[in-house]
Amino acid sequence: MNLAYLAYPPPEVVERRGRALAVLDAVLSPEWEERYFSFDQDWSAGARMASARNGSGDEAFMLFSQGECVFKQFLHEVPQRLSLAEAQALTEVQGTAGALGPSPLLGEFLAEPAFSTEELTELGWYVPGVRHWVVMHPAGAVTEDSLFRLLFQGDALLYAAWAGDMFELPVPEAAAELVFRHAPLTPSLVQALNPEADWESAREEAAGMGYPVQPA
């Protein structure tokens, strides 16, 4: 098992980006099954959940609560697997708590059946005290095709290029940038992103994700 400490953006930035990605996908793809990113504003009391699926067996989940975040991803073409039991044992070692910063949210995450934690390529969480991410994955695993690339490092330019290929339609970078900035969703913004999208459906979905929308 490999363990890394990474300087990704803090959870509030990643969560905001995850919400924007899910709203963009919802506008560009009215059919939920064809979307890549989703966001659940009311996953549980005080917790929100971002997820990503590529339709080929890869999946990722990210849980946010009170400044903390835990995530996992499963890449089906990566033969190496992370042992859940080994990961749990490592995070429970009290002597390494200062370095690993075990999160109370981690136990909740690992116990959630919906996250399929028996299928792990990568597991990570944020340590607020030192503002870094702890990420573990099996030795030899190549994770360059991470589902989290846009969540951790994405912007409107990257998304527009990616979504144009994924949904086979042109995605205006300027319109995507407005969503990344959390500008209120309006009929004109929806129209700019996807002329065939239904405004009322897009407004309802975005509001349900906690994204600002123009009042009905």
Contacts in CASP RR format, 6 or more apart in sequence:
PFRMAT RR
TARGET T0000
AUTHOR 0000-0000-0000
METHOD contacts of the structure
MODEL  1
MNLAYLAYPPPEVVERRGRALAVLDAVLSPEWEERYFSFDQDWSAGARMA
SARNGSGDEAFMLFSQGECVFKQFLHEVPQRLSLAEAQALTEVQGTAGAL
GPSPLLGEFLAEPAFSTEELTELGWYVPGVRHWVVMHPAGAVTEDSLFRL
LFQGDALLYAAWAGDMFELPVPEAAAELVFRHAPLTPSLVQALNPEADWE
SAREEAAGMGYPVQPA
1 82 0 8 1.000
1 83 0 8 1.000
1 86 0 8 1.000
1 87 0 8 1.000
1 90 0 8 1.000
1 136 0 8 1.000
1 137 0 8 1.000
1 138 0 8 1.000
1 139 0 8 1.000
2 136 0 8 1.000
2 137 0 8 1.000
2 138 0 8 1.000
2 139 0 8 1.000
2 140 0 8 1.000
2 141 0 8 1.000
3 90 0 8 1.000
3 134 0 8 1.000
3 135 0 8 1.000
3 136 0 8 1.000
4 134 0 8 1.000
4 135 0 8 1.000
4 136 0 8 1.000
5 132 0 8 1.000
5 133 0 8 1.000
5 134 0 8 1.000
5 135 0 8 1.000
6 132 0 8 1.000
6 133 0 8 1.000
6 135 0 8 1.000
7 131 0 8 1.000
7 132 0 8 1.000
7 133 0 8 1.000
8 14 0 8 1.000
8 133 0 8 1.000
8 152 0 8 1.000
9 17 0 8 1.000
9 152 0 8 1.000
10 67 0 8 1.000
10 126 0 8 1.000
10 131 0 8 1.000
11 64 0 8 1.000
11 67 0 8 1.000
11 68 0 8 1.000
11 69 0 8 1.000
11 126 0 8 1.000
12 67 0 8 1.000
14 50 0 8 1.000
14 62 0 8 1.000
14 64 0 8 1.000
14 69 0 8 1.000
14 151 0 8 1.000
14 152 0 8 1.000
15 48 0 8 1.000
15 50 0 8 1.000
15 64 0 8 1.000
15 69 0 8 1.000
16 182 0 8 1.000
17 150 0 8 1.000
17 151 0 8 1.000
17 154 0 8 1.000
17 180 0 8 1.000
18 37 0 8 1.000
18 39 0 8 1.000
18 50 0 8 1.000
18 62 0 8 1.000
18 151 0 8 1.000
19 39 0 8 1.000
19 41 0 8 1.000
19 50 0 8 1.000
19 182 0 8 1.000
19 209 0 8 1.000
19 210 0 8 1.000
19 211 0 8 1.000
20 179 0 8 1.000
20 180 0 8 1.000
20 182 0 8 1.000
20 211 0 8 1.000
21 36 0 8 1.000
21 37 0 8 1.000
21 39 0 8 1.000
21 50 0 8 1.000
21 150 0 8 1.000
21 151 0 8 1.000
21 159 0 8 1.000
22 35 0 8 1.000
22 37 0 8 1.000
22 38 0 8 1.000
22 39 0 8 1.000
22 50 0 8 1.000
22 209 0 8 1.000
23 39 0 8 1.000
23 179 0 8 1.000
23 185 0 8 1.000
23 205 0 8 1.000
23 206 0 8 1.000
23 209 0 8 1.000
23 211 0 8 1.000
24 37 0 8 1.000
24 159 0 8 1.000
24 163 0 8 1.000
24 171 0 8 1.000
24 176 0 8 1.000
24 179 0 8 1.000
24 193 0 8 1.000
25 35 0 8 1.000
25 36 0 8 1.000
25 37 0 8 1.000
25 38 0 8 1.000
25 163 0 8 1.000
26 35 0 8 1.000
26 202 0 8 1.000
26 205 0 8 1.000
26 206 0 8 1.000
26 209 0 8 1.000
27 190 0 8 1.000
27 193 0 8 1.000
27 194 0 8 1.000
27 197 0 8 1.000
27 202 0 8 1.000
28 163 0 8 1.000
28 167 0 8 1.000
28 169 0 8 1.000
28 171 0 8 1.000
28 193 0 8 1.000
28 194 0 8 1.000
28 197 0 8 1.000
29 35 0 8 1.000
29 167 0 8 1.000
30 197 0 8 1.000
30 198 0 8 1.000
30 201 0 8 1.000
32 38 0 8 1.000
34 167 0 8 1.000
36 52 0 8 1.000
36 53 0 8 1.000
36 54 0 8 1.000
36 166 0 8 1.000
37 50 0 8 1.000
37 51 0 8 1.000
37 52 0 8 1.000
37 150 0 8 1.000
38 50 0 8 1.000
38 51 0 8 1.000
38 52 0 8 1.000
38 53 0 8 1.000
39 48 0 8 1.000
39 49 0 8 1.000
39 50 0 8 1.000
39 51 0 8 1.000
39 209 0 8 1.000
40 48 0 8 1.000
40 49 0 8 1.000
40 50 0 8 1.000
40 51 0 8 1.000
40 209 0 8 1.000
41 48 0 8 1.000
41 208 0 8 1.000
41 209 0 8 1.000
41 210 0 8 1.000
42 48 0 8 1.000
43 49 0 8 1.000
43 63 0 8 1.000
46 65 0 8 1.000
46 66 0 8 1.000
47 63 0 8 1.000
47 64 0 8 1.000
47 65 0 8 1.000
47 105 0 8 1.000
47 108 0 8 1.000
48 63 0 8 1.000
48 64 0 8 1.000
48 65 0 8 1.000
49 61 0 8 1.000
49 62 0 8 1.000
49 63 0 8 1.000
49 64 0 8 1.000
50 61 0 8 1.000
50 62 0 8 1.000
50 64 0 8 1.000
50 151 0 8 1.000
51 59 0 8 1.000
51 60 0 8 1.000
51 61 0 8 1.000
51 62 0 8 1.000
52 59 0 8 1.000
52 60 0 8 1.000
52 73 0 8 1.000
52 147 0 8 1.000
52 148 0 8 1.000
52 151 0 8 1.000
53 59 0 8 1.000
53 60 0 8 1.000
53 147 0 8 1.000
54 147 0 8 1.000
56 76 0 8 1.000
57 74 0 8 1.000
57 76 0 8 1.000
58 73 0 8 1.000
58 74 0 8 1.000
58 75 0 8 1.000
58 76 0 8 1.000
58 77 0 8 1.000
58 145 0 8 1.000
58 147 0 8 1.000
59 73 0 8 1.000
59 74 0 8 1.000
59 116 0 8 1.000
59 147 0 8 1.000
60 71 0 8 1.000
60 72 0 8 1.000
60 73 0 8 1.000
60 74 0 8 1.000
60 146 0 8 1.000
60 147 0 8 1.000
60 148 0 8 1.000
61 71 0 8 1.000
61 72 0 8 1.000
61 73 0 8 1.000
61 109 0 8 1.000
61 114 0 8 1.000
61 115 0 8 1.000
62 69 0 8 1.000
62 70 0 8 1.000
62 71 0 8 1.000
62 148 0 8 1.000
62 151 0 8 1.000
63 69 0 8 1.000
63 70 0 8 1.000
63 71 0 8 1.000
63 105 0 8 1.000
63 108 0 8 1.000
63 109 0 8 1.000
63 112 0 8 1.000
63 115 0 8 1.000
65 105 0 8 1.000
66 105 0 8 1.000
67 126 0 8 1.000
67 128 0 8 1.000
68 103 0 8 1.000
68 104 0 8 1.000
68 105 0 8 1.000
68 125 0 8 1.000
68 126 0 8 1.000
68 128 0 8 1.000
69 105 0 8 1.000
69 125 0 8 1.000
69 126 0 8 1.000
70 103 0 8 1.000
70 105 0 8 1.000
70 106 0 8 1.000
70 109 0 8 1.000
70 123 0 8 1.000
70 124 0 8 1.000
70 125 0 8 1.000
70 126 0 8 1.000
71 122 0 8 1.000
71 123 0 8 1.000
71 124 0 8 1.000
71 125 0 8 1.000
71 148 0 8 1.000
72 109 0 8 1.000
72 115 0 8 1.000
72 117 0 8 1.000
72 120 0 8 1.000
72 122 0 8 1.000
72 123 0 8 1.000
72 124 0 8 1.000
73 121 0 8 1.000
73 122 0 8 1.000
73 143 0 8 1.000
73 146 0 8 1.000
73 147 0 8 1.000
73 148 0 8 1.000
74 116 0 8 1.000
74 119 0 8 1.000
74 120 0 8 1.000
74 121 0 8 1.000
75 121 0 8 1.000
75 122 0 8 1.000
75 143 0 8 1.000
75 145 0 8 1.000
75 146 0 8 1.000
75 147 0 8 1.000
77 145 0 8 1.000
78 121 0 8 1.000
78 141 0 8 1.000
78 142 0 8 1.000
78 143 0 8 1.000
80 121 0 8 1.000
80 137 0 8 1.000
80 138 0 8 1.000
80 139 0 8 1.000
80 140 0 8 1.000
80 141 0 8 1.000
81 119 0 8 1.000
81 120 0 8 1.000
81 121 0 8 1.000
81 138 0 8 1.000
82 120 0 8 1.000
82 121 0 8 1.000
82 122 0 8 1.000
82 123 0 8 1.000
82 136 0 8 1.000
82 137 0 8 1.000
82 138 0 8 1.000
82 141 0 8 1.000
83 120 0 8 1.000
83 138 0 8 1.000
84 110 0 8 1.000
84 117 0 8 1.000
84 118 0 8 1.000
84 120 0 8 1.000
87 110 0 8 1.000
87 120 0 8 1.000
87 123 0 8 1.000
87 136 0 8 1.000
88 110 0 8 1.000
90 96 0 8 1.000
90 100 0 8 1.000
90 136 0 8 1.000
91 100 0 8 1.000
91 102 0 8 1.000
91 106 0 8 1.000
92 102 0 8 1.000
93 100 0 8 1.000
100 127 0 8 1.000
100 134 0 8 1.000
101 125 0 8 1.000
101 127 0 8 1.000
101 134 0 8 1.000
102 125 0 8 1.000
103 125 0 8 1.000
103 126 0 8 1.000
103 127 0 8 1.000
105 125 0 8 1.000
106 125 0 8 1.000
109 115 0 8 1.000
109 117 0 8 1.000
109 125 0 8 1.000
110 117 0 8 1.000
117 123 0 8 1.000
121 137 0 8 1.000
121 138 0 8 1.000
121 141 0 8 1.000
121 143 0 8 1.000
122 135 0 8 1.000
122 136 0 8 1.000
122 137 0 8 1.000
122 141 0 8 1.000
122 143 0 8 1.000
122 146 0 8 1.000
123 135 0 8 1.000
123 136 0 8 1.000
123 137 0 8 1.000
124 133 0 8 1.000
124 134 0 8 1.000
124 135 0 8 1.000
124 136 0 8 1.000
125 133 0 8 1.000
125 134 0 8 1.000
126 132 0 8 1.000
126 133 0 8 1.000
126 134 0 8 1.000
127 133 0 8 1.000
127 134 0 8 1.000
137 143 0 8 1.000
146 152 0 8 1.000
150 158 0 8 1.000
150 159 0 8 1.000
150 162 0 8 1.000
155 177 0 8 1.000
155 180 0 8 1.000
156 173 0 8 1.000
156 174 0 8 1.000
156 176 0 8 1.000
156 177 0 8 1.000
156 179 0 8 1.000
156 180 0 8 1.000
157 173 0 8 1.000
159 171 0 8 1.000
159 176 0 8 1.000
159 180 0 8 1.000
160 171 0 8 1.000
160 172 0 8 1.000
160 173 0 8 1.000
160 176 0 8 1.000
163 171 0 8 1.000
163 176 0 8 1.000
164 170 0 8 1.000
164 171 0 8 1.000
169 194 0 8 1.000
171 193 0 8 1.000
172 192 0 8 1.000
172 193 0 8 1.000
174 192 0 8 1.000
175 189 0 8 1.000
175 192 0 8 1.000
175 193 0 8 1.000
176 193 0 8 1.000
178 189 0 8 1.000
179 185 0 8 1.000
179 189 0 8 1.000
179 193 0 8 1.000
182 211 0 8 1.000
182 212 0 8 1.000
183 189 0 8 1.000
183 212 0 8 1.000
184 212 0 8 1.000
184 213 0 8 1.000
184 214 0 8 1.000
185 202 0 8 1.000
185 203 0 8 1.000
185 206 0 8 1.000
185 211 0 8 1.000
185 212 0 8 1.000
185 213 0 8 1.000
185 214 0 8 1.000
186 213 0 8 1.000
186 214 0 8 1.000
187 199 0 8 1.000
187 214 0 8 1.000
190 197 0 8 1.000
190 199 0 8 1.000
190 202 0 8 1.000
190 203 0 8 1.000
191 197 0 8 1.000
191 199 0 8 1.000
200 216 0 8 1.000
203 213 0 8 1.000
203 214 0 8 1.000
203 216 0 8 1.000
206 213 0 8 1.000
207 213 0 8 1.000
END
